[in-house]
Amino acid sequence: MKRHREKRRREFSKVILTTITVATCVVVALSFVLMFKTMDLSPLAYIIPGCFAELASATGFYYWKAKNENMIKLGLLPQTDPADKEGGAVG
């Protein structure tokens, strides 16, 4: 008898984090190749720090979101009702 597993959707925040991580790796690799071919190190000053700033922002947001979700699961933060327009806590 086959078991039917529910296919879980990936969280959107994980998709964003994965996409930015892959994009940063691609930009860094291409920058290294072009810097080696042209012997010009100017991309180190602009392109690479910009990519890592974006990656740092996405990583920080992801960990902040995960921390808040875990605190709600542990009961340290009150859950908010999405239907509540004032954003007050339920309870």
N, C-alpha and C positions, 0 to 999 in steps of 0.2 A: 504494500500500500504506500503510495507516494504521499509525502507530507508537503503541504503547500505552505511555503514560508511567505510571510508578508514582506513585500519589497518596501523597505523603508527609504523614504526620500532623504537625500542629504540636506543638511541645514544650509540655508543660503549663506550664512556667515562662513561656513567651511568652504563653500564654493569660492567665495571672494578671497579668502585667505590662500587657498590653493592656487587660484589664478594669479594673484599678485606675486606669490612665491615663484611660480614658474616664469612669469614675465621678468622678474628681477634676475633670475638665473640666466635667462636667454640674453637679456641686455648686457649683463656682465660678461658672458662668454663672447658675445659679438664685439663688445668693446675691447676685450683683450686681443681678439684676432685682428681687429682693425688697428689697434695701437701697435701691435707687432709688425703689421705690414707697412704702416705709414710712419712709424717711429715718432708719433706725436702723442704726448701724454695729456693733452687738454681735456679729453673726456673724463679723466679722473676728477676733474674739478667741478663738473656740471652734471653729466648724465648719471653716473653711478651714485653720487650722494642723493640725487633726486629719487632714484628708484629705491634706495634703502630707506629714505624718509617715508615713502609711501608704504613700504613693507613694515616699518616700525609702527606706523599709525594703525595699519590693519591688524597687526599682531596685538597691539595694546588694546584695541577695541574688542578683539576676540576674547582675550583673557579677562577683560572687565565684564563682558557679557557672561562668560562661563562662571566667573566668581559669583555674580548676582544670581544666576540660575541655581548654583549649588547652595547658596545661602537660603534661597527660598525653599529648596528641597529639605534642608536641615531645620527649617522653621525659624531661622534667625532673622529673616525679613518677612514682613507680611505680604501676601499676594495681593495684587491690585486687580480689581474687576475691570475688564476691558469695556464693559457697558457703562461703567461709571464715568461720566463726563468730567468730573472734577479731579479724577485721579486719586481718590481717597482709598484707604486700605479697607479690605473686606474683613469683617471680624467683629 
